[in-house]
Amino acid sequence: MKKKVLVVEDELDMRIFLSTLLETNGFGLVSSKNGREGIQAARTVRPDLIILDLMMPDEGGARMYRTLKEDRELCRIPVLLLSAVPESSFRHFLSMLSLRSDQAVPAPDIYIRKPPDAGDLLSAIRRLLALSSGAGGDGGEKKGGGHGGRPQA
């Protein structure tokens, strides 16, 4: 069975890139344009993985990320954050959120800076899916290409 990936991204060109990468490598795809739609899709579809942009209009990715991690049913879905925002800035934001809350918001499973390298992104997706399923498999049915991106785990 295909692993389902929810892509939450407001930029059309990035959604097309991610859709093409995922579908050509054997993954099922659901996409949303903002955090509000993304939360609804996560609750409805129950994806195996969420790829989430941080900077979006309306309900942004940071708010969606916090909502995901505070939800008992959605908190177990692995999240790959994909953003132009430096990881250190997002981690600072998370630490500020944690000061105002009873419960610390955990760091993302993987954080990748835009623009992503397709091969590294695909490797990160497969790694997260393998960890979440405990199977050690590669997630999709096809193997990905190149290396040399900017993953930061």
CORRACOR-V777482 format. One record per helix or strand of 2 or more residues. SS is the DSSP state (hx for helix, st for strand). FROM is the first residue (numbers start at 1). TO is the last residue. If there is no record, write none. Layout:
# CORRACOR-V777482
((SS & FROM & TO) (SS & FROM & TO))
This chain:
# CORRACOR-V777482
((st & 4 & 8) (hx & 12 & 24) (st & 28 & 32) (hx & 35 & 45) (st & 49 & 52) (hx & 61 & 70) (st & 78 & 83) (hx & 87 & 99) (st & 110 & 113) (hx & 118 & 133) (st & 151 & 152))
